[in-house]
Amino acid sequence: MEKSLTRSAAVAAVTVLLATLGGSGCSRQQSADARLRAIYEQEWKWRSEQLPGGEDSTLPIADHLPRVDPASQQARLRYWEQTLRALDAIPRRRLSAAEQVNFGVYRAQIEVLAANQRFRDYEMPVNSDTTFWTDLGYTARRPFRGLSDYQHWLAQMRDVPRYFDEQIANMRAGLKRGFTPPRVTLQGRDASITAVSTAAPQQSLFYTPFNSMQGIAPARQASLRADALTIIRERVQPAYVRLLAFMRDEYIPGARTTLAASDLPDGAAYYQAKIREFTTLDLTAAQIHAIGEQQVAELHQQMLAVMRETGFKGDFAEFLAWLRRDPRFYAHSPRELLMQAAWIAKRFDGVASQYFGYLPRARFAIKPVPDDIAPFYTSGRGGPGVYLVNTYDLPSRPLYNLPALTLHESAPGHAFQIPIAMEHKDQPAFRQFTYISAYGEGWALYCERLGVEMGIYEDAYQRFGMLGYQIWRAARLVVDTGIHAQGWTREQALDYLRRYTALPEREITTEVDRYISWPGQALSYYLGERAILAARGRAQRALGEKFNIRAFHDMVLELGSVPLPVLEARAERFITDGGRGPYPDTE
């Protein structure tokens, strides 16, 4: 039975939940801790039903897709605004130390959710990097562990026409008020729709889970596969055909021709909200731009020093040109690239226990980025259970960048940090299963630099690749704010990355279009890394010989994904406690 709420049911459910939040569930008789727990436990249960699944979800596969119609969206706004009021009524000084941390993480999370609803972000559910229709593919590629997963996936597929119709209606509303991604960033993105609409049902991405069905009786397998083929042919593909026509005939031609977030409705406030969302800090665009310019200048000098270490006699531009054409720096087959990534990941395994006391139980696979999204996808992406390596266009995937990419996306980066958060069952669900970009991307970028200490980089070229990745993230501070707050053109952004980074041309254009269509997200990486490095530096200076790198890393990862001010406060307590880690064997 479909669990998605009808519009009237959604409103009724929210009314009951709001009454609970403001009524006896938050009575004065309750302790402050109990009041806070009642709010976040109830809200998380409601949120999980409203917004099931996700790219990195390890939760059970849902039997429905979200309701995204305006009535449901307004109900969510009312719920989160009421949640904020309920939180502000709690006497924070009476909370225990643990719930103080939870409050700081949770309130910031709800602030972002409410702000996104107020700006009606749901009217722009597509950018050059991420779309609502390609997000469905992540579920299709997840491990299916039993009969209910297959049944729920069939229910999700039946729900695709309704879901797409609601998304299209929202996008039309966005078109009407000029709230769209820039047209230039959407060119060619309809190829991922065509890949589904024209494929034979049995070759469809949606059929992927049915190719191997372990633990299901043969007769039941046949029945499920027959249902899947029928649903793909009669419901999924027609929905994609309608979506393709909408994208080609209405949306892309009608998308705005400007680039800056400041050109959107209430654009200056919108961009500032995105800065707050993705950095968790109260910084202005001008402040971030200045930080970026300073860091780019410093990193450029470091890159020049490593370039001279290689013995190259030309200038920086000539060195980049040579790196981009010398075949020794490129894999000759997708398999070679994947195997090199696997070798780097295993080299980390050999030193992991020297730098981390708590090692996650979860393991990850290394897989190529799927063909339908590879042309516009980043060079790699990691998370629970998987490290995706982009094997499309091998001449744009230099091997000297691969160690930094692997440390970022696999271990000890995303495929290491996110599972650790999920394994801490004593944390509330909203901390186990949510992702704050400034923390998560900051940690992953820190891991790239940590590779120097761990001995992962084998020569000057690989260290140059690491510095190239560092300067790339610092340059994002300049480019993102330049585009969205200072009126930069796309060509200015491209030229800036060409001048200061060693990225291949394909990655430069992919990345700039990503920054243009996803305001603020690119700011999270370098600012997050700076916060972790600053916390480590303070701890090392204060603790001296008592500083234990394993305890420090365990302290950072034990938090889960948190706003940077929460991380900074925890690091101060780490110092006050004499450098004790969260686990006895790393004290």
C-alpha positions in Angstrom: 0.0 0.0 0.0 1.4 3.4 -1.0 2.3 5.5 2.1 2.6 8.8 0.3 0.3 11.4 1.8 -2.5 13.0 -0.2 -2.6 16.8 0.0 -5.4 16.8 2.6 -3.8 14.0 4.6 -0.4 15.8 4.6 -2.0 19.0 6.0 -3.9 17.0 8.6 -0.8 15.1 9.6 1.2 18.3 10.0 -1.6 19.9 12.1 -1.5 17.0 14.5 2.3 17.0 14.7 2.5 20.8 15.3 -0.1 20.5 18.1 2.1 17.8 19.7 5.2 19.9 19.4 3.5 22.9 21.1 1.3 21.0 23.5 1.8 18.3 26.1 4.9 17.0 24.4 6.7 20.2 25.5 5.1 20.8 28.8 7.0 22.6 31.5 7.0 19.5 33.6 9.4 17.8 31.2 13.1 18.3 31.5 14.9 20.4 28.9 16.6 17.3 27.6 13.3 15.4 27.2 11.7 18.3 25.5 14.5 18.5 22.9 14.5 14.8 22.3 10.7 14.7 21.8 11.0 17.4 19.2 13.9 15.9 17.1 12.7 12.3 17.4 9.2 13.2 16.2 10.4 15.6 13.5 12.9 13.0 12.2 10.3 10.3 11.9 8.0 12.8 10.0 10.9 14.0 7.8 11.9 10.4 6.9 8.4 9.7 5.7 8.2 13.0 3.8 11.6 12.7 2.1 12.5 9.0 1.9 15.7 7.6 0.5 18.6 9.6 -0.9 21.9 9.2 -2.7 23.8 7.9 0.4 20.9 6.3 2.2 21.5 2.9 3.9 17.9 3.0 5.3 15.4 0.5 3.9 14.2 1.3 0.4 11.0 3.3 0.6 7.8 2.2 -1.2 7.0 5.7 -2.5 8.6 8.8 -3.8 8.2 12.1 -2.0 5.2 14.4 -2.5 6.6 17.6 -3.9 3.4 19.5 -4.8 3.0 23.1 -3.4 0.6 22.1 -0.7 3.0 19.5 0.7 5.9 22.0 0.4 4.0 24.6 2.3 3.1 22.1 5.0 6.8 21.3 5.4 7.6 25.0 5.8 4.9 25.4 8.5 6.3 22.3 10.3 9.9 23.5 10.3 9.0 27.0 11.3 7.0 25.7 14.2 9.9 23.4 15.1 12.1 26.4 15.3 9.7 28.1 17.6 9.5 25.0 19.8 13.3 24.9 20.0 13.6 28.5 20.9 11.2 27.9 23.8 13.7 25.4 25.4 15.9 26.9 28.1 19.2 25.9 26.5 21.3 26.5 29.6 19.4 23.6 31.3 20.4 21.1 28.6 23.0 18.5 29.4 26.4 18.7 27.7 25.4 16.0 25.1 22.1 17.7 24.3 23.7 21.1 24.1 25.7 19.6 21.2 22.6 18.0 19.7 20.7 21.4 20.0 23.5 23.2 18.1 23.5 20.6 15.3 19.8 20.2 15.1 18.7 23.9 15.1 21.2 24.8 12.3 19.8 21.8 10.3 16.2 23.0 10.7 17.1 26.6 9.9 18.5 25.4 6.5 15.4 23.3 5.8 13.1 26.1 6.6 15.1 28.7 4.6 15.1 26.4 1.5 11.3 26.2 1.7 10.9 29.9 2.1 13.0 30.5 -1.0 11.1 27.8 -2.8 14.2 25.9 -3.8 11.9 23.0 -4.8 11.0 25.0 -7.9 14.6 24.4 -9.2 15.1 20.7 -8.7 17.9 20.5 -11.3 21.4 21.8 -11.8 24.3 20.8 -14.0 25.5 18.2 -11.4 22.3 16.8 -9.8 18.7 16.3 -11.0 15.7 14.7 -9.5 15.5 12.1 -12.3 19.1 11.0 -12.1 18.8 10.8 -8.3 16.4 7.8 -8.9 19.3 5.9 -10.3 21.1 5.9 -7.0 18.3 3.7 -5.5 18.4 1.4 -8.5 22.1 0.8 -7.9 21.8 0.2 -4.2 22.1 -3.4 -2.8 18.7 -5.0 -2.5 18.6 -7.3 0.5 15.2 -9.0 0.4 11.8 -9.3 -1.1 10.4 -6.1 0.4 13.2 -4.1 -1.3 12.1 -5.3 -4.7 8.4 -4.8 -3.9 9.1 -1.2 -2.7 11.2 -0.5 -5.8 8.3 -1.6 -8.0 6.0 0.8 -6.0 8.5 3.6 -6.5 8.5 3.0 -10.2 4.7 3.1 -10.4 4.9 6.4 -8.6 7.3 8.0 -11.2 4.6 9.6 -13.4 3.0 11.4 -10.4 6.3 12.4 -9.1 7.5 13.8 -12.4 4.3 15.7 -13.0 4.7 17.4 -9.7 8.3 18.3 -10.4 7.4 19.7 -13.8 4.7 21.8 -12.3 7.2 23.2 -9.8 9.7 23.9 -12.6 7.0 25.8 -14.5 6.4 27.9 -11.5 10.1 28.6 -11.3 10.2 29.5 -15.0 7.4 32.0 -14.4 9.4 33.9 -11.8 12.8 33.5 -13.3 14.0 31.0 -10.8 16.0 28.5 -12.9 19.6 27.4 -13.4 21.4 29.4 -16.1 20.6 28.0 -19.5 24.3 27.5 -20.4 24.6 24.9 -17.6 21.7 22.8 -18.9 23.0 22.2 -22.4 23.3 18.4 -23.0 21.9 17.4 -19.6 18.8 16.0 -21.3 21.0 13.1 -22.5 20.4 11.3 -19.2 16.6 11.5 -19.9 17.0 10.1 -23.4 19.1 7.2 -22.0 16.1 6.0 -20.0 13.3 6.9 -22.5 14.9 5.0 -25.4 16.4 2.0 -23.8 14.9 -1.5 -24.1 13.1 -2.1 -20.8 15.4 -5.0 -19.9 18.4 -2.7 -20.5 17.0 0.1 -18.4 18.7 1.5 -15.4 15.5 0.9 -13.5 15.7 -2.8 -14.2 19.2 -3.1 -12.7 18.1 -4.6 -9.3 16.4 -7.4 -11.1 19.5 -8.7 -13.0 20.8 -10.5 -9.9 18.2 -11.4 -7.2 19.9 -13.3 -4.4 17.7 -15.0 -1.8 14.5 -14.9 -3.8 12.7 -18.0 -5.0 12.9 -18.6 -8.8 9.2 -18.4 -9.3 9.0 -15.1 -7.4 11.9 -13.8 -9.3 10.1 -14.4 -12.6 7.0 -12.6 -11.3 8.9 -9.6 -10.1 10.9 -9.3 -13.3 7.7 -9.5 -15.4 6.1 -6.7 -13.2 9.3 -4.6 -13.5 9.3 -4.8 -17.3 5.7 -3.9 -17.6 6.0 -0.9 -15.2 9.1 0.4 -17.0 7.5 0.1 -20.4 4.0 1.5 -19.4 4.8 4.0 -16.6 8.4 4.9 -16.3 9.4 5.4 -19.9 6.3 7.4 -20.9 7.0 9.7 -17.9 10.6 10.2 -19.2 9.3 10.9 -22.7 7.1 13.7 -21.3 9.9 15.1 -19.2 12.2 15.1 -22.2 9.7 17.1 -24.3 9.3 19.6 -21.4 13.0 20.0 -21.0 13.7 20.5 -24.7 10.6 22.6 -25.6 10.0 24.7 -22.5 12.5 24.5 -19.7 15.9 24.8 -21.4 14.8 27.5 -23.9 13.0 29.4 -21.1 15.9 29.2 -18.6 17.5 32.4 -17.6 20.5 33.7 -19.5 22.2 35.4 -16.5 24.6 33.5 -14.2 24.6 35.1 -10.8 22.5 33.9 -7.8 22.1 37.6 -7.1 20.1 37.8 -10.4 17.5 35.4 -9.0 14.4 36.7 -7.1 15.6 38.1 -3.8 19.0 37.0 -5.1 21.3 38.7 -2.6 19.5 37.2 0.4 19.2 33.8 -1.4 23.0 33.7 -2.0 23.7 34.7 1.6 21.4 31.9 2.8 23.4 29.5 0.6 26.6 30.7 2.1 25.2 30.0 5.5 23.9 26.6 4.5 27.1 25.3 2.9 29.7 26.9 5.2 27.7 27.0 8.5 29.6 30.3 9.1 28.5 34.0 9.2 30.8 35.2 6.4 30.0 37.6 3.6 30.8 36.9 -0.1 33.5 39.6 0.0 35.2 38.0 3.0 35.2 34.6 1.4 36.5 36.1 -1.9 39.4 37.7 -0.1 40.3 34.4 1.8 40.3 32.6 -1.5 42.6 35.1 -3.2 45.1 34.9 -0.4 45.1 31.1 -0.2 45.4 30.8 -4.0 48.5 33.0 -4.0 50.1 30.9 -1.2 49.3 27.6 -2.8 50.6 28.7 -6.2 54.0 29.4 -4.7 54.0 25.9 -3.2 53.1 24.4 -6.5 56.0 26.3 -8.2 58.4 24.9 -5.6 57.2 21.3 -6.3 57.4 22.0 -10.1 61.1 23.0 -9.7 61.6 19.9 -7.6 60.7 17.8 -10.7 63.6 19.4 -12.6 61.3 21.0 -15.2 62.9 24.1 -16.7 60.0 26.0 -18.2 57.3 28.2 -16.6 54.1 27.2 -14.9 51.9 27.3 -18.0 54.4 25.2 -19.9 54.6 22.7 -17.1 50.8 22.3 -17.1 50.8 21.9 -20.9 53.4 19.2 -20.6 51.5 17.4 -17.8 48.4 17.4 -20.0 50.0 15.7 -23.0 52.6 13.3 -21.6 51.1 9.8 -21.9 52.9 8.5 -18.8 50.4 10.4 -16.6 47.3 8.8 -18.0 45.7 5.4 -17.8 45.3 3.5 -21.1 42.0 1.7 -20.1 39.2 2.1 -17.7 40.3 -1.0 -15.9 43.8 0.4 -15.3 42.3 3.6 -13.8 40.1 1.5 -11.5 43.0 -0.7 -10.5 45.3 2.3 -9.7 42.5 3.7 -7.5 42.2 0.3 -5.7 45.9 0.2 -5.1 45.9 3.6 -3.5 43.0 2.7 -1.3 44.8 -0.4 -0.1 48.0 1.6 0.6 45.9 3.6 3.0 44.7 0.4 4.7 48.3 -0.3 5.5 48.7 2.8 7.6 45.1 3.4 8.8 45.7 2.2 12.4 48.5 4.7 12.9 46.2 7.6 12.3 42.8 6.3 13.5 41.8 4.4 16.6 38.2 3.7 15.4 38.0 2.0 12.1 34.6 1.5 10.5 33.2 -1.9 10.0 31.8 -1.0 6.6 33.7 -1.6 3.4 33.3 0.0 0.0 33.5 -1.1 -3.6 35.3 0.8 -6.4 33.1 1.2 -9.5 33.1 3.3 -12.6 30.6 6.2 -12.8 27.6 5.0 -14.7 27.6 5.7 -18.4 24.4 7.7 -18.4 25.8 10.4 -16.2 29.6 10.1 -16.7 30.0 12.9 -19.4 28.8 15.5 -16.9 29.9 13.9 -13.7 32.8 14.9 -11.4 36.0 12.8 -11.6 34.9 10.7 -8.6 32.4 10.5 -5.8 32.3 8.5 -2.6 30.0 7.5 0.2 28.8 4.5 2.2 29.7 1.4 0.3 31.1 2.8 -2.9 33.8 4.9 -4.5 32.8 5.9 -8.0 35.7 6.7 -10.4 34.9 8.4 -13.7 36.5 6.4 -16.5 34.9 8.5 -19.2 37.4 10.4 -21.4 40.6 9.0 -19.9 42.8 11.8 -21.2 41.1 14.1 -18.7 41.8 11.8 -15.7 45.5 12.3 -14.9 47.0 9.7 -12.6 49.0 12.2 -10.5 45.6 13.5 -9.3 44.3 10.0 -8.4 45.9 9.7 -4.9 44.3 12.9 -3.7 41.0 12.0 -5.3 41.0 8.6 -3.7 41.8 9.8 -0.2 39.0 12.3 -0.5 36.3 10.1 -1.9 37.1 6.7 -0.4 39.2 6.2 2.8 39.8 8.1 5.0 37.4 10.5 3.3 33.7 10.0 2.4 33.5 6.2 2.3 35.2 6.2 5.8 33.7 9.2 7.6 30.0 8.7 6.6 29.9 5.0 7.7 31.5 6.0 11.1 28.7 8.5 11.7 26.1 5.8 10.9 27.8 3.3 13.2 27.5 5.6 16.2 24.1 4.3 17.2 24.1 6.4 20.4 23.8 9.5 18.2 20.3 10.7 17.2 19.2 9.7 13.8 19.4 13.3 12.5 23.2 13.1 13.2 23.7 9.6 11.8 22.0 10.1 8.5 22.4 13.7 7.5 25.3 15.4 5.8 26.6 18.9 6.4 28.8 19.9 3.5 31.3 22.1 5.4 32.1 19.3 7.7 32.0 16.4 5.3 33.8 18.1 2.4 36.1 19.8 4.8 37.1 16.5 6.3 37.6 14.9 2.9 39.8 17.8 1.7 41.8 17.5 5.0 42.3 13.8 4.2 44.0 14.8 0.9 46.6 16.9 2.8 46.9 14.2 5.4 48.2 11.9 2.7 51.5 13.7 2.8 52.0 12.6 6.5 50.8 9.1 5.7 53.3 8.6 2.9 50.6 8.1 0.2 52.2 10.4 -2.4 55.0 8.6 -4.0 56.7 11.3 -6.0 56.7 15.1 -6.7 54.1 14.7 -9.4 51.6 13.2 -7.0 52.3 15.9 -4.4 51.8 18.5 -7.2 48.5 16.8 -7.9 47.6 17.1 -4.2 48.5 20.8 -4.2 46.6 21.2 -7.5 43.5 19.8 -5.7 44.1 22.1 -2.8 44.3 25.2 -5.0 41.3 24.1 -7.0 39.2 24.2 -3.8 40.7 27.5 -2.7 40.0 28.9 -6.2 36.4 27.9 -5.7 36.1 30.6 -3.0 37.1 33.1 -5.6 35.1 31.8 -8.5 31.9 31.0 -6.7 31.7 34.5 -5.0 33.0 36.1 -8.2 30.1 34.6 -10.3 27.3 35.0 -7.7 28.2 38.3 -6.0 30.7 40.2 -8.3 29.3 39.7 -11.7 31.9 37.5 -13.2 31.3 35.9 -16.6 31.6 32.2 -17.3 34.7 32.9 -19.3 36.3 34.8 -16.4 35.7 31.8 -14.2 37.1 29.4 -16.8 40.2 31.5 -17.2 40.8 31.7 -13.5 40.9 27.9 -13.1 43.0 27.6 -16.2 45.5 30.1 -14.8 45.9 28.6 -11.3 44.9 25.0 -11.4 46.2 21.9 -13.1 42.8 20.6 -13.9 42.1 19.1 -17.4 39.9 21.3 -19.6 36.9 18.9 -19.3 37.0 19.2 -15.6 37.4 22.9 -15.7 34.2 23.4 -17.7 32.3 20.7 -15.7 33.3 22.4 -12.5 32.5 25.9 -13.5 29.1 24.9 -14.7 28.6 23.2 -11.4 29.5 26.3 -9.4 27.2 28.5 -11.6 24.2 26.3 -11.2 24.8 25.3 -7.5 25.5 28.6 -5.6 27.5 28.3 -2.4 28.2 24.5 -2.4 31.7 25.0 -3.7 32.6 27.2 -0.7 32.2 24.3 1.8 35.4 22.4 1.0 38.2 24.8 1.7 36.5 26.6 4.6 35.8 23.3 6.2 39.4 22.1 5.8 40.7 25.3 7.3 38.5 24.8 10.4 39.9 21.3 11.0 43.5 22.4 10.4 43.0 25.3 12.8 41.5 23.0 15.5 44.4 20.6 15.1 47.0 23.4 15.2 45.5 24.7 18.5 45.4 21.2 20.0 49.0 20.5 19.0 50.3 23.8 20.4 48.3 23.4 23.7 49.0 19.8 24.3 52.6 19.4 23.0 53.8 15.9 23.5 50.4 14.8 24.8 48.9 15.4 21.4 47.7 12.1 19.9 46.8 12.2 16.2 44.6 9.1 16.5 42.6 10.6 19.4 42.2 13.9 17.5 40.9 12.2 14.4 38.6 10.0 16.5 37.2 13.1 18.2 36.5 14.8 14.9 34.8 11.7 13.3 32.9 10.7 16.5 30.9 13.9 16.1 29.2 12.9 12.9 28.4 15.7 10.4 28.2 18.9 12.4 28.3 22.7 11.8 31.9 24.1 12.0 31.2 26.1 15.2 30.2 22.8 16.9 33.4 21.2 15.7 35.4 24.1 17.0 33.7 24.0 20.5 34.4 20.2 20.7 38.0 20.7 19.8 38.4 23.2 22.7 36.9 20.6 25.0 39.4 18.1 23.6 42.2 20.4 24.7 40.6 21.1 28.1 40.3 17.3 28.6 44.1 16.9 28.0 43.7 15.4 24.6 41.6 12.4 25.6 39.9 10.8 22.6 36.4 9.4 22.7 37.7 5.8 23.0 40.0 4.5 25.8 42.6 2.9 23.6 43.4 6.2 21.8 44.0 8.3 24.9 
